[in-house]
Amino acid sequence: MKVLTFGHGEIIFRQGTFGKSMFDIVCGKVGIYVDYGTADEKLIAEMGEGEIFGEMGLIEVYPRSATAVALEDGTNVAEITLEEYGEYFEKYPEKILRVLRMLSGRIRETDEKYMEVCRTIYENEQAGKGDKDENLNRQLDSICKEYGKFNSLWLN
C-alpha cells in the first residue's frame, strides 16, 4: 500500500471513472463532491484522518459515484488496492467495521429517502389527482438539492 500526497484542490479521483482501490486518510481532509466543477456541484461529505473513502470502487465494478478532492495542502491518503485489501484488513481489523458502518448508513439513508418518495406518491394517490405531481416534484427536488442531481449510474 502506498501513501499519496495531495495539495489543496487536487483531485484524488473523478466521478464517472473506474477505480479498483479505496483510500484511508492518513492526515488532512478530503471533500467528496457530486458534479464537481459544474454549476450543480454539491459537497456531500467532508472526511478527515482515519476515515475511508472510495471503498465502493474496490467492491464494485461501477464508475465512481463522486469526485474526491484534497481540501488541505499535504493531505496524505493510503491507497489500498484490490490486491492489498486482505492484508490491510488483517493489519487493521477495526477498519472492516468502519467500512460496514459507512455502507450500512448509506443504505439506511437511501431507504429513508425512497420511503419518503413512496409515501408522497401514496398520499397523493389517496387524496386524488390534485397536486400529486407538485408534491412529488417538491420531494424529488428536495432530495436533489441535498444529494445532487440523480445520476443514472445510481439506478443500475
N, C-alpha and C positions, 0 to 999 in steps of 0.2 A: 504494500500500500504506500502510495506516495503522497506527500503533503504539497499542495499547490498554494501559491501566494497570489493574491489579487489586490489591486488598488481600488480606491473608491470609484464606483461606477462601472467597473469591469464586469463583463458578462461571464458567468460560470457555465451556463448552458442556456439555450434558447427554446422557447415554446415551439413545438412542432418538429423538433429534431429528435432523432433516436439516440438513446444512450443505454449503456449496459453497466452503469455504475451509480452508486449513491455517495453522499458526502457527509462527513462528520465535521462540524465546525470546531477547529482547534482554538482559534481566537478570532475576534472581530464579529461583524454582523453581516447577515445576508438577507436581502429582500426577495420575496417570491411574488412575481407580478404576472398578471394575465394581460395580454395585449400590450406588452412593454414597448414603449417608444411610439405609441399611437395616441390619438386623442381619447381613446377609450381605456387607456392604461389604468390598471387597478392593482394596488398593493394588497395582496391577500394574506401575507404573513411576514413578520419580521422575526428572524431567528438569531440566536446567539450561541456562545460557547457551549459545547456538549450536545447541541441539537443536530438531528439528522434530517437531511432533505434529499430529494431525488430518488428515494427508495423505490418508487413506482417504476422508474427506468430500469432498475435492477430486476424487479419482479416480473414486469410485463414487457411485451414486445409491441408497445404502442409509442407513438410520438409523445414527447414531454408535454404535459398539460399547462406548463407555465415556464416563465423565464426566471432564472436565479441570477441576482446581481449583488456584488460586494457593496456594502454600504459604508465601509471604512477602509482606509489605507491599511495595508498589512493584514488583511483578512486571510487567515490560513485555514484551508479545508483539507482533510484527509480524504482522498478518493479511494473508495472500496469498489473493486471490480467484481464481476460475476465469479471470476476465478478465486478471488480473495475473501469473499464474504463468509465462507465456512470458518476459515482461520480467524477472521475478525470477530465473529460472534463467539467463537471458542475463547478468545482472549478477553472479550468484553461481553459476557453473557447478559449483563443488565441492559445492554442496548437492544436486545431482542424484545424485551418487554416495552421499551420506549417506542420502537417501531410499531409493535402491535397496538399500543395505546393510540398512537397517531392515526393509524389506519382505521381502528375502531371508531375514533372520534369523527373522522371524515364520513364514515358510513352512517353513523348516527345523525350527523348534521344533514347529510343528503336525504336520509329517510324523513327527517322532520320537515324539510322544505318540500319534499314530494307530497307528504301528507297534508301540508298547508294548501298546496295547489289542488289536491284531490278534494279536500274539504270545501274549498271555494267553489269548485265545479259542482259538487253535490248540493251545496246550499243554494246555488243559483238555479239548478235544475228543479229543486223543491219549491223555490219561490216563483217559478215560471220564467219565461224568457227574460223579461225585464232588462236589467242591467248586467246580465250574465257575462257578456263579453267584456264590459267595462271592469267588473270586479276581477275577472281572470287576468285581464291585461295589467291591471294595477298590481296584482300579486306577482306576476311574472316580471314586471318592470322593477319591483322591489328586489326580487332575487337577483336580477341582472345588475342592479346598482350595487348590491352587496358583494357579488362574486364576479362581476364582469359579464360580458356577453356570453350567451350559450355557445359552446364550442361543439361542433358536430362530432369531434373525437370523443366527447364525453358520452355520447349517446350510443356508442358501439358496445 
